[in-house]
Amino acid sequence: ANPAAAAVKTGRGMGTITALDTKGGTVTIKHGPIPSIGWPAMTMTFKAAPPALLKGLRSGQRVAFTARAKGMAAEVTAISPH
């Protein structure tokens, strides 16, 4: 196995919240490209780490966020209205 393939990458993005599940601790964001992770613009669901990050956010809100990705698993480690 290639250890680099499972490397954790982080990046900052801007997007709009399209869905929010505070009970499940997830947020779906329609975001622009995040070159540092190698992602094109897309809509994806992130696990919030920690889930308390989602307090006070709402669907339709524009946000700046920091994501951490390992393979196809991604989580938001910071998020704020923008």
Secondary structure, 3 states (H helix, E strand, C coil): CCHHHHCEEEEEEEEEEEEEECCCCEEEEEECCECCCCECCEEEEEEECCHHHHCCCCCCCEEEEEEEEECCEEEEEEEEEC
